[in-house]
Amino acid sequence: MRRRILCACAAAGIAAAGCAAAPAAAERPPIGFEALCAFDALPRLADWPAYQDSSYHRDDINADAGNFLRVEPNGDQVLVDTDGPGVVYRVWSTGVVGMQMSKECRLRFHFDGEETPRLDLSMAELFGAEGSRWPFVPPFAETFESGVGGGEGPCNLCYVPMPFARHLKIIGRNVMFYHVDYHKLPPGTAVESFSLDLAEGNRAALEKAAAYLRNAGAPPAERPGERVREFGDVVLGPSRPFRTAFDGEGMLTSLLVKFVEPDDEALRGCVLRIAFDGRACVLVPAGDFFGSGCGDRRFKSLPCGMTDEGYYSYWPMPFRKGAVVELMSDLARDVRIARIAVGWVPGPQAPDAGYFHARYVQDPDIPLRQDYRILDVRGRGKFVGTNVSMQNARGATGIFFLEGDEKIYVDGEKYPSRWLGTGTEDYFNGAYFWNAPDKAAMARPYGGLTFLDWGIGRVCAYRWHVTDWIGFTRGILVDMEHGGVSDVPCNYQSVAYYYLEEPAPQEPLPPCAERLPKTALPAAPAFMCCALDGAPVLGGAALEQRRFSALNPRFDSSDSLWLGRGGAGDALVAKLSIPGEDDFAVHVFAAGGPAFAALDAALDGAPLGRIDARRPGLTPWFMTEFGPRRLAGGTHELRLAIAEGSGEERDVGLVAVQLKPRSPFLRAWWIIGNWPCPQDGGWAIVNEVERSQDVRAAYKLPDGSETRWRAFDGPHVDLGGAGWAAAYGLTYVWSPDERSVGCFIAKDDGLRIWLNDRVVFDRNTWSHAWHDQFSCAMPLAKGWNKVLVKCANWSGSWGFALRLGDPDGVLRCAREPIEQQ
């Protein structure tokens, strides 16, 4: 290990007047414009309550747009109406394309009871876009694309401090989603309410803060007398930690670590431990501490980040008796560190300076309807930020956990009355799931995105409360929903950053094996439009199913595949049962990897083509598509033969076969609803419309109202949105003769199908509607056949789609039977 100690003055900051850090003897921590560039005053504690007024739904459901403190008779939307003194530190908003950035979408700021608003700004003018004027310009006020398509508007952020002396009222027009974050200051605190003249008088402070924000990645404060210890060629082993100690009083100001090979295991298996005055206040996996738990990323934020030069932290960390910085490895192998640099400033600290803490927590399978807990701590202090790594569990797909809101409970609250959010990405300074393609633009000084992958359902993001910190006197709980009402199975890991009046040791970390990141596989492809008739065989022996997690412990999945092993010429043979004839595209999902073979596929003895399952790494599944084949209803044989020239024995893995029918959807329907369909017992209720269908009659609903049939034309019957309700669809199908056809089904959620008053399909399960995800046989009579559908909704949108196997185009669909020529 090489070691050298440097003593240097940290003159890298940009000199400007009016923004010096408050002296240790100051009566209070900096506020307003002063707080923007007093980063090293962040440890100073103050009992100022923080609030977030937002558009969260007051009934705690997932409908967080267009909700306000109240709406006045003239249509004014009241976002904030509060007494001073105080300071607004953050305003966030988003909405729909067009309206969000139009002149009709506005915010008016009334200070101290004035009738005429001191600020009357369009969203574009407030958030640094067209027509904006200083100080509402980047980097304090910014508009950037976060959504994409479908009406998803941009993300708007404003970090211009807006103090108010006696009162603040913010009124909106055409506002959808919003946050306004502010501090309430002690009565009597001298504050001058915001004006453009006041901002101009503090231009030097604002310009200096702007320079820090534009140069995120550089030290965000001037640190005279800063010293730096540097270490190179550090090798961490199971019993060889890195350690450096500091005696007396002072403040750690920077930490830089550069891994030689920053792989996922090293970043989670190596642990940063920092003790102040003998207490281990920081105990966090190394990668997570620097802002992202999703491996080696590239981003720069104000207090920490990951760059090609190494990972950095500038969190100010005071100590009074001493500090010890350790980096340890919990892995069985060595981990090489190219460089470690620790900066500190010796000397007395402000009497009200708290101790820095960082806490890592994880929950690999968060219980449904229970929020994820980022932080639960007792004492006096302030919460200054978090980064959270989020991914699906138990086969959940997409990134719909982002519908969850943050909830912050202060000093024993039973309900988060001061701080309740509108969505996970909103909290992290994004919007609309960060759907815009430029993901690098989502990483910003105070919050942003470091990783997003829809395919594996994983997201990593951070948020720093540098000016809008959340103080507490007795304790704080920081929770995050996973899904709109914590209804998405999830695996979360997080780091909470906070200051406490007294140093408090952290609980031990989970074992290394439990911390190491796993890839949460989406639900494995299922057999569609066909069913497996018995276990596949290879070499005359029936195969057994193997879980993907057994093939690779890093795979988080309870799904399985059919796995066998053989030599050239050996074949995996699977019998497939098809409900009815159609022209099908054939999709074969096979596993791949270094030990897997190239396969020659055949169906009923006719060659399909080659499936090359040889891959450099283990691939749970990949799809090979073969051209359309006409297949009759009944049993068919799929053969996957190990290609000649494969040499030694190779693996063969079959995950699923999906047949894609080509016949058209039924498009002419009568629709009627909605009847209540309670979660408990609702599916078994027999409504009047199930007994007889008169498309010209009105039907009584349980609440006494009436409903009537309405015509619907289209391939997918969209039933809108309602919770625990049922609706019905009716159509007729003409057949030239008696025949059994395949019925290929999409459903969201429960679906029952009657054919000529006989049930042919009945499945009341939650599901998103995917074309042809379910199937059944339909024995059509000659002439007109009545098709009645019951569709039940559990939550959100709902609907269904049906198509019948009709490769020769002889079937007809109509809302009412008509004479056929």
Number of C-alpha atoms within 10 A of each C-alpha: 8 9 13 10 13 12 13 13 14 16 14 12 16 13 13 15 11 17 23 16 18 17 13 16 11 11 9 14 22 21 18 21 25 21 24 24 28 23 24 21 21 24 26 23 24 20 15 18 18 22 21 22 21 27 24 24 17 12 8 12 10 17 16 23 17 17 20 24 14 14 15 10 7 6 12 17 22 19 24 23 14 15 16 22 23 30 26 25 25 21 22 24 26 27 25 17 16 14 16 26 23 15 15 16 19 20 24 20 20 21 25 18 12 12 8 11 16 15 16 17 20 23 28 22 23 28 31 24 20 15 14 18 13 16 21 22 21 20 23 22 24 21 25 18 21 25 23 16 10 8 13 21 24 26 24 28 26 24 24 25 25 22 27 26 21 18 19 25 19 20 24 24 16 18 25 20 23 25 25 19 23 25 24 20 21 14 11 10 13 11 17 15 19 20 15 14 9 14 18 13 12 16 19 17 22 24 19 22 26 16 17 23 22 16 16 19 22 19 23 25 25 20 20 11 15 20 21 21 16 17 19 17 15 20 17 20 18 14 11 13 16 19 12 13 11 17 13 13 17 20 25 24 22 22 22 20 23 20 20 15 13 18 14 16 18 23 26 27 25 23 24 19 20 25 24 26 20 15 16 20 25 26 24 27 28 23 28 23 29 23 30 31 29 23 19 21 18 16 25 24 26 24 23 26 26 24 15 10 11 18 26 27 24 23 22 21 23 30 27 17 13 18 24 18 19 16 21 22 26 22 17 10 11 15 25 18 19 16 19 22 19 20 23 22 22 18 13 14 20 17 11 18 23 25 26 29 25 22 24 25 19 21 16 18 14 21 16 16 15 14 21 27 21 25 24 13 17 16 16 20 28 29 24 22 20 26 28 26 24 26 32 28 24 18 20 19 21 16 23 20 30 25 24 27 28 24 22 24 20 23 15 14 13 8 12 17 14 18 21 26 24 25 28 25 26 27 22 24 25 30 29 22 22 23 17 18 12 10 16 13 16 25 22 23 24 21 25 28 24 29 23 21 12 15 12 19 23 24 25 24 28 26 22 23 19 22 28 23 22 27 25 26 20 13 20 24 20 21 21 26 26 33 23 22 18 22 19 27 23 27 23 26 24 28 28 21 23 26 27 26 18 17 20 22 17 18 13 9 16 12 10 17 12 14 18 16 21 18 18 24 26 20 15 18 18 16 19 21 25 26 18 17 14 12 15 24 19 21 15 11 11 16 20 13 17 16 17 22 18 13 12 14 12 15 17 23 21 17 19 18 22 21 21 23 19 20 20 18 16 21 25 28 23 22 20 20 18 25 22 25 21 25 20 21 17 20 20 23 24 27 26 25 19 14 17 26 31 23 26 19 23 17 20 13 11 11 12 19 16 17 23 19 24 19 15 11 10 16 17 22 21 16 17 16 15 16 11 16 16 13 19 17 18 12 16 18 15 22 24 27 24 29 20 14 11 16 11 10 15 19 20 28 25 23 22 22 24 22 24 21 26 17 17 14 19 21 18 21 25 21 23 22 21 19 20 21 20 17 13 8 8 15 21 9 12 9 15 11 18 14 8 9 13 10 18 9 11 14 20 15 15 10 8 8 9 13 15 16 20 13 13 17 12 12 16 18 22 15 22 10 14 16 16 20 21 26 21 24 24 24 20 23 23 21 17 14 12 11 12 17 21 24 24 26 23 22 29 25 24 21 25 18 22 18 19 16 14 11 14 15 18 14 14 16 14 15 15 16 19 13 19 20 19 20 22 20 18 22 17 20 18 13 17 22 19 20 19 24 22 22 26 34 30 22 14 14 16 26 24 25 21 21 21 26 27 20 17 10 9 10 16 16 19 18 19 15 16 11 7 10 3
